[in-house]
Amino acid sequence: MIMRNYSRAYLMLFGLLLFVSTPILSQDTLPPKLGITLSGGGAKGLAHIGVLKVLEENGIFPDYVTGTSMGSIVGGLYATGYTPAELERETTTANWNDYFNDSYSRNYLPIDQRSKADRYQLSFALEDGKLIIPRGLIGGNKILTLLTGLTACVHNQESFDEFYLPFRCVATDLETGEAYVFDEGPLRKAIRASMSIPSAFDPLEYDGRLLVDGLLARNLPVEDAKAMGADIVIAVDVGDPLYQRDELNSVLRVLEQTSSYVMVESTEKQYALADWIIDPDLDGYSTLSYDAAQALIKRGADAARANLPALQAFLDSVGWEARPIPKRPNCRRDSFYLKDIIYVGEDTRLNRTLERLISWKLPRVTTIADLEQLMGVLYSSGFFSLIDYELRFAPEGGYILALDAEPTPNVFVRGSLNYDIDFNAALLVNVSVRNPLGSGSLLTGDIRISEFPGFWLDYALRSPTTPSFGMNLYANGQIIPGQIFTEEELSDEFTFHHYTTGIDLETSISRQWYFQIGVGGEHFSENPRFFSLSELDARSQRWFASAHLIRDTYDRTYFPEDGSLSQLWFEYNLSGRLEEAAIGGANFETDGNWTIGGKVHKAFQFGEHFWVDASAGAGHTNISQPHFLQQFYLGREIPAHNRFFEVYGLRISELPVTSFGYGRLQLRQEIGQENYLGLGYNYGAYAQIINEERLSEGTFQAVGAELGSVTTLGPIRFTAEYNLDFKRFNFSFFAGYRF
């Protein structure tokens, strides 16, 4: 019995010694673990791809990856299984300028709202009577959608240790300034937080914190690679050093310098922890040089090759051994077999809205491009401030699309400034209230403050489906500059006063087709040039029935690069009268008069930077008595008025007619980025037809040259026109959205 106890104690002691000695023996025999750390640096972080490419080609493959900001994008995707070649393809083909804003293509909007697209320069939400100032210039919705698609293969993996390579990325807690290290959670949100440049991007709310770019706390996260278990860390730093005194030559550089001290101090500490540092030469490039992606990747590759002999000698000296690169998963999945869609948000009403807006028939094969387009449609509906999606494994194969959304505030205040050669300077103020009298309703009011004021009030109630059904109550009025010409010379200036009210029933037949029918009343008058509510020369008042058919696929209102816009409308006078103020002036009924008109615009792209813009317009008004107020006006287009048509060679309202048709072709070239030069020609015919009798007729033709640009504050366009009939030049100019 004593011997048995002794033997048992001896065996336990031997086992304990063996257990303690095992790590020591393993540490001596196993090669050291390698980590790679990638810093932030905006566009310059694309150089990381070149570094990874050269290292991998020479057998230097890490066990761990960490990154901050752009380093979190490159490092995170690399850690999930992207090859350097795939990273290069994704980053060089991405339209970064498009992803770094939250404006969507015009054709994503509900078709009934496209006529007011591209109109406001500023937008602020109202909650509890308080103006909500954005915390960043960019909400970050589009970049989150991009990251969601790129990381689709790891949506089901919660821990970053489960990735192809274990990964960490760093963000900054905006409240405390401390580093927040992501080691689990949705990778898309981790990267989105890590790259959220303060003031540029809206901070990300996650885990009860408000998170911004990790560069503020730790731009080069070497210590995080060490904490993961890396014995050796190769750090790639693309961050900017502090400026020298002679470089502090602008306000922006001074502000940048004052915000860089903490980052530089942190980076110096991380340098001390790193075992090897690769510092690519990126002189001449900035954090915004996304258009130079290929060159930046090459700079990174050049730096890695220059370091390679000494780096390989160092790794040999510390006993690091190259290993075969493990087989990568199929990470860049472009299609998924979607079996179901679920709505995981807590707001059941918002979930129902999501469900009504998504018209997909399941099951279906869905691509990442389909999902990006769906996000664009959902955001453009105006119901959602944030939409997050996730692809989850479905039982028995396939995927489930899980959607979560946050609502937009119900009240917005918007504004816009512009200058028009005919209207002069103007300010537009808008208030929009969603769901004021029932779900799906929208109340909007616009006021134009200028020499020629105007207002537009609409109440719409629509179903958020396709096809949609609804109604629109409206009341609007505006003062429009007018001119009368005698034998090609300006003989008088006046103002149109135009007021309408009515109700329309409407349906969006599809996302491209829209139809409305309704009844309304109109006051249309010719008044003296100087503003007066009482004095007028003539007025037309009527009640009418109308129908309007629209097909709209334009990607944007100004300088479109794809799509078309076609409009056809018909109006029939139910009753009406036209009167002149002068003694013995015209005074007659307009019952039974009718008007039909239409426009067609189409953009054809035939080269990387070339388009042909084709357009045509036509109209006829059937009237029994001749009068200026019952005609079409060829010369300049007036927003929100279907009697004014724009053609080269004519000034505002220069050619009043009862019947016309014209066509125009313009060759447009992009010069630089979003700058355009257009050369065009239009030809048309017109007639004065009263009571089916042709009183006069003629033709017109002109050429035009346009210079234009799309800026953050709206479009700018200058047009020089030459009337081939009158041998005369005209000029027009506007800056800012037209309203």
N, C-alpha and C positions, 0 to 999 in steps of 0.2 A: 504494500500500500504506500509506503514511504517512497519506494523507488519509482512507482507510477506517478506520484505527484512531482517528484523531482524531474522526471523525464518531460512531464507536461510543461513545467516551468522553463525548462531548458529550451524546448521547442518554441515557446512563446517569445523568449528573449531573442532567439535566433531569427524568428520571423520579424520582430520589431526592428532588429538591426538591418535585415534585408530590405524592409520597407523604407527606412530612413536613407539607406545608401543608394536605392534605385534612382532617385532624381539626380544624385551627384554623378552616378555612372552615366545616366542618359545625357546629362548636360555636357559631359565630356565627349560623348560619342556622336550626338546629333549636331548637324550644322546649324549655324545661327540663322534666325528668322530675319527676313528682309521686309522692310516697310518703305513705301513711297509716299511722300507728302507733296501735295500740289497746292500752291498758294492762290489767293485771289489776285485779280488784276484786270477785270473786265475783258475786253476783246483780246488783250495780250495773253490771257490764259489759254487761248487756242494753241499757243506754243507748246503747252503740255502734251498735246497729241503727238507732235513731232518727237518729243523726248521719249514718250512711251514706245513709239514705233521703233526707234533706233535701239533702245534698250532691249526690247523684246526680240528684235532680229538678231541680237548678239547674246541671247540666252539669259539676259538679266530680267527675271520675272519675279514680282513681289509675292509675299505671303499676306500682306496687309496694305490697305490704301486709305489715306485720309485726305481731306480737301476742304477748302474754304472758298465760297463765292464761285467764280468760274472754275476753280479747282474742284468744287463739289459737283459741278455738272460733269466735267470730264472724268473725274475720279469715280463718281457714283455710277456712271454708265459703264466705265471700264470694269468696275467691280461686279456689275451684274452680268458681264459676259461680252460686251461690245469689243470687237477687235479695234486696234488703232485705225485700220483702213475704214471700218464702218463709222468710227467717230469722225474721221476726216470727211467722209461722204455726207454725213448728217450736218456737220457744221458749215461746210462750204456750200451746200445747196439751200440751207435755211435762209429765209428772208428775215434777218434779225430786226431790221427796222420795223417790219410789220408786227413781229412778236413783242417788241418793246413799246407797244401802245395797246389800248383796249378798244380801238375803233374797228368795227367789222364792215365787211363789204356791204354796200347798200342793198344788194339783193337778198341779204339775210333778214332784213326788216320785214315785218308784216306788210303786205303790198299796199294796204290802205294808209300806211304811215310814210311811204317812200317819198311822197310829194313834199314832205317837210324834212327830209333827210339833209344832212350837210347844211345846217342852218345856224347852229349855236356854237359860239366859241368857248363859253364858260357855262358850267352847270353845277349847282349846289343843291343838296338835299335839305329839307326842313323837317325837324322832328321836335315835337312839343313846342312849336313856335320858335325854335332856335335854328340858326343856320349851321349846318354841319360842314366844316372845312375839311377837305380831304387831307389825310396824313401823308400822302405821296402823290406825285404828279401822275403816276401810272398805278392803276389798281392791281395789275399783275394777273388778270384773269386769263389772257391769251398765253402768257408764258407758262402758267400753271397747266393749261390744257395741253401745251406742247410737251411739258415734262411728264404729264400723265400718260400720254401716248408712248413716249420714249421708254418709260419704265413699266409698261404694261405686263411684261413677263414676270415681274416680282410683286405684283399687286397682292398675291396670296402669301407673301413672305413678310412676317412682322419683324423678325430680328434681322439686323444687318449682318450678323454672323452667319446667316444661312445663305448669303449671296455666294456667287462664284468665288469672290474674294471678300473676306471680311472688310467692312467699311465703316468709317466715321466721318461726319462732317460737322462743322462748327458754325453756330449762329451766335448772335449777341442779344442778351436780354435787355431790351431798351430801357426798362425801368431801373435796373441795377447796374448795367454795364458789364455784367459777368458773362463769361462764355457759357453757351448752352450746347452740349455735345449730343448729337443725335446718334443713337446706336440701335434704335428700333422705331417703328411707326411707318407711315407711308413715306417712301423715299421721295416721291414728288414734292411733298410738303417740306421735307428736310432740306432739299435743294432749294426750293422756293424761298425758304426762310434764310438760308445761308447766303443767298445772292441778292437779298433785298436792300439795295443801296439806300440809306436813309434819305428821305425827302424825294428821291426819285421813285421808289416803289412803296406802296402801302405796306406797312408791317404785317406779318402773318401772326394771327392769334392761334396759339397751340399750347396745349398742356397748361392752361391758365396763365400763359406769358404772352408778351408782345415781343416778337422776335424780328430782328433786322440782320443786316449783313455781318457775317462773322469777322470781317476784316477789322472791325472796331475792337474786338476782344483778342482774336488770335488769327492773324492772316496766314500764318504758316504753321499748321498744327502738327509739329514734330512730336510734342509730348504725348499727343493722343495716339500716335503710332507706337510710341514706346509703351504706353499704358495697355495697348492691345497685346503686347508680347513681342514686338519687334526688337531684335538685338542690334540691328543696323538700320539706319534710316537714311535714304537718299531724299533730300529736299530739293524741290524745283521752285525757285522763287522768281516770279514775274512782276512783283510789286515795285512801285516807284520809290526810290530813295528821296530824302529831303532835298528840296531845291537849294542850290547855292545862291549867294546873295545877288549876283548879277542876273539870276534867272527869276527873281521875285519882281517881275516887271508888269504885273497886272493885278486887278482886284481878285479875279478868280484864282490866280496862283497863290495869292496871300491867304485867301480863305482855305484853299486846299492844304497849304502848308500848316495852318493852325490846327487843322483837323487830323494831321498825319503824325503828330508827335507820339501819341500812345501806340499807334500801329507800328511805327519804326522801332520804338523801345521794345515792344513785344516780339517783333521779328528778330531783333538782336539776341534776345533770350533763347529763342527757338534755334537760332544759328548755333548757339553753344551746345545745344543738345543733339544737333544733326551730326551724322558721321560723314556725309558727303553733300556738297551743295552744287547744284547746276543753276547757273544764272545767265539765261539767254540774253544776247545783245538785241534789245528791242528799241533802240534809238530810232526816232522818226515815227513811232507808232504810239497811239493813245489808247485809253480804255474804251474808246468808241470806234476803233478801226475794224469793225466787223466786215467791211467790204474788202479787207486785205487778209482774209482768213487763210488763204493758201500761202501767202508770204509769211505769215506769223508761224504757221505750222513748220515751214521750211527753216525758219530761224531756230525754232526749238530743236529740230533734227540736227542742224549744224552744231548747236551747242552740245548736244549729247555726243556727237561724233568726236568733237574736240576733247571732251572729257573721257572718252572711252578707254584709251590705253591706261591712263593713270587710275581710273575707276576700277578696271578689271584687275590691275595689280593690287589695289587696296583690298578688293574682295577676296582675292587669293590669299593675301597676308593674314586675314582674319578667319580663314577657314570656311568662307562661304562657298557653297557648291551649287552650280546650276542644276536645275531639275527640268524634266520634260514639262512642257506647258500642258496643263490638264485640258481635256476636251471641253470646249465651251458649250453652254446651252444655246438653243435657238432663241436668242434674246430679242432680236428685232423682228417681232412678229407683225406682219402687216394685215392679217385677217384672223378672225375668230368666229367660231360657230356659236352664235348667240341663241340661247334657248328661252331666256326669260329676262324681264326687266323688273327690278324691285325699287321701291322708294323708301329710303331709310331715314329721312328727316322727321323731326318731331312735329312740324307744322302740317297737319293733314290737308288743310285747304291748299297749301302750296304744292303738296304732293299730287293733289287732284289736277292742279293746273299743269304740272309737268306731264302727267299722264295724258291730258287732253292735247297737249302740244306735240307729243311724240306719236307719229302715225305709222310706225314701223309694224310690219306684219312678221310675226315670229312663228317658227324659228327662221333665222336668216344668217347668211355669212356677212359679217360686218368688218370693215377695214378701219384702220386708224384715221384715214382721211374722212370716212363716213362719220366717225365720232367727233372729229374736229368740226366738221360742217354742222353736226347736230348741236354742239356747244355754241357755235356762232348763231344759229337760229334761236336757241333758248335765251342766250344773253340779249339778242336783239329784240326779243319780245318785250323787254322792259320790266318783266316781273321779278328778275333775279339779280342780286348783287354778287353772288358767288355760287358756282355750281361745281361740285366735285363728283367725279365718277370713278368707279373701280370695277375691274373685271375679276370675277370670282369663279372658281371651279364649280361646275354644276354636277349634281349627282349623276352618275352614269355617263359622264363625258359632256363636253361643251362648256359654255360659259354663261354666267349670269351677270348682267349689267346692273350694278348698284348705284343709284343716284341720290345725292344729298344736295340740298339747295338752301340758300338764305334769301329772304325777300328784299326787294329794294324798298326804300322809304316811299310813302305814298305821295309826298309833295316835293316838287322840284321847282327851283327858280333858275332860269337860264337867261343868257344875254348874248348879244352880238353887236358889233360895230361894222359899218361898211361905208364905202363911198362909191357913188354912181354918178357918171357925168350928167345924167338926166335928173336924178333925184337928189344930188349932192350928198352931204354926210347924213347918216341916220343911225339911230340906236334902237335895237329891238329888245324888248323885255318880255319874257314869257313866264307864266306860272302854269304848271301842270299838276293836276290832282288825280291820282289813280283810285278807282273804286269809291267815288264820292257818293253814288246812289246805286249801289249794287256791285257785285263782283263782275269784273270784266268791263266796267265803265271807265271812261277817261274824259276829264274836263280840262280843256286847254284854253288859255287866253294869251294873245299876243298884242302888244302895243308898239307901233312904230313911231318913234319920236324924231321928227325932222321937219323940214320946210314943207314936206308933203306927208302928213301923218296918216296913220291907218290903224285899224284894229281887226282882229280875227278871234271869234269866240266859237268854240265847238264843244258839243257834248256828244260823245259816241258810246254806244253800248254794243259790244260785239262778243261773240263766242270765241274762245281761244282755241279754235280747231281749224282744220283744213279739210273741206271748205268751211269758211266761217260765214255767219249770218249776223246782221246787226242793223242798227239805224244810227243816223247822225243828224243832230239838230245844230244849226249854224246861224250865225249872224255876223256880218263883217262889213267893213267900209274902208275906203281909202281914197285919198286925193292923188290924182295922177297928172303929171305935166302933159300939156298938149300943145301942138303947134299947127297952124294953118299956112299952107304954101300956095302962092299964086304964081304960075309960070316959073316954077322951080325956086322962087324966092320966098323967104319967110315974110308973111304979111300980118300974122297975129299970133299972140301967145295967150293961152287960157289954161284952165284946169278942168279935168274931168272929176266929178264927184260920183263915186260908185258905191252903192249900198245894196246888200242882198241879205235875205233871210229865208230859211226854208227847212225842209226835212227830207232826208234821203233814206231809202232802204237799200242795203248794199250786201254784197257777198263777194268773198274772195274765192273764185271758182277753183283756183289752185294757187300755188305760190307765185305764179307768173300772170294770172288773169284776175281782173277785178271788174265788177259791174255794179252800177248804182242807178237807181231810178227814183225820182222825187218830184216835189212841187216846191215852188218858192216865189218870192216877190223881189222886184228890183227897182231901184231908183238910180237912173243914170242921167247926169246932167252936164251941161257945158257952162262953166262959170268964169267970171273974170279971173285974171292971173293971180291977183292978190286975194288972199283967203277971205271968204265971206260966206256966211250961212244963208243969207237972204237973197243976195243978188245972183241972178243967173240969166243966161241968154236963151237956153232951151233945156227941156227935161223930158225924159221918157220914163214912164212908170207902167209897170206891167206885172201880171201874175202869169206864171209859166209852168209847164211840165217839162222835165228833162230826163235824158238817159245818157250815161257815160260808160264807155268800155275802154279799159286800159290793159295793155300787155307791157310788163316792165321787168327787164332782166339786167338793167344797167348795174355795173359794179359800183359806180359812184356818179354823182350828178355832174361834176365838172371834169372835163378832160377824161371821159370814160375810156377804159382800155378793153372792155369786154361787154357784150350784151346789146340790148336794144330797148327803145321806148316807143310805144305806139299808142296813140290816143284817138278816139272817135267819139264825138258827142252830137246830140241833137236836142234842140229846144223848140217848144211850140207855145206860142202866146195864147193863154186861155182868155185873157182880157188885157187891155192896156190903152194908153193914150200918150200921144206926143204933143207937146205944146212949146211954142216959142214966146218969149216975153214981149217981143216987139209988137206994137199995134198992127194988126193985120197979119201977124205971123202965122206960121203953121199951127194947126190945131186939128188933129185927126186921130181916129181910133186905130189901134194896131192889132186888133183881134185877128187870130188866124195866121199871123206872120210866123214863119219858122226859119230856123237857122241850123245848118249842119256844117261841121268842120272837123278837121283831123290833122295829125302830125305823125311823122314816122322818123325816127333817128336810129342809126345802126353804126356801131364801131367794128371795123374789120382790122385785125392785126395781121400784117404780112411780113414782119421782121421783128427782131428783138426790140427795136426802138422806133418802129414805124407803124402808123395806122392810117386807114382811110375812114373818114367820117362821112357817111351818106345820110342826107335828110331830105324830106319833102313835106310840103304842107298844101292844103287845099281847103276851100270853104265856099259856101253859097248861102246867102240870106234871101229869102223870098218875101219881098215887101211890095206894098201897093202904092206907097208914096215915098218920094226921095227925101232923105234927110241924113245929115252927117252922123247923128247919134245911132243910126240903125245899120252901120256898116262895119266892115273889118278895117283894121289899120295896119298897113305894112310899113315897116321901118325898124322899130325896136320891140323886143318882147317885154311884157310887163308881168312879173310874177303874180300868180293867182288870178289871171284874167285871160279868158280864152279868145278874146277878139283881137289881141295884139300879136303880130307875128314878126319875127326878126329875119331880115334879109340884108345882104350886103348892099351898100350904095344908097340907102334911104335913111333919113332921119326920123325921129320919133313921130308917129302918126302922119308921116309925110304923104302916104298914098292911101286915101280912103276908097274902098271898093266894095261892091256887093258880091263879086265872084272872082276867084283867083285860083291859081295853082303854080307851084314852083318846085324846083329841085336844086339841091346844092351838094357839091362834092368838095371835100377838103382833105389834103394830104398833111398829116401831122407827124412830126418827129420829136422824140424826146432828146433834149440836149442836157447832159449832166443828169442829175436826179430830180425828177418832178418838175423840170422846166421844158416848155414845149414851144415849138415854132410850127405854125400852120399856114398853108397857102390854099385858098379855095376860090370857087367860082359858083355863082348861082344864076339861074335863068328862070323866068316866070312869065305868065300871061295873066291879064286881069280884064275885067269888064264891069260896066255899070248897067245892071239889068233891073228895070222897074216895071212891075206888073207884067212880067214876062217879055218886056220890050227891051232890046239891047240898045242903049243910048250911046255908049262909047266902049272902046276896047283898046288894048295896047299890050306891049311886052316890056320887060325890064331885064337887065343883066348887069352884073358887076363882079369884080374880083376883090378879094380881101386877104390881108396878111395879118396873122395874129401872133402875138407873143404872150405867153401865159405861164403861170407857175402855181403849184399847189403848196401852200405853206401851212404851218401849224395854226395860223390865224385865219385861214381861209384862202380861196383862190384869188389870183390877180390876173387880169386880162386887159391887154391893150390891142385894139384893132384899127388898122388903117385900111380904108375901103376906097375903091375907085369905081364910080358909076360910069359904065361904058356908054350909056345913052346920053347923059348930061355932061360927060367929060369933066367930072367933078370928084374931089376927094372928100370923104367923111372920116371922122375919127370917133372912137368910143373907148371908154375906160371904166373899169370897176375894180374895187379891191375889197375883199371880204365877201361873206356869203350874201347872196341877193335875197331880199325879202320885201 
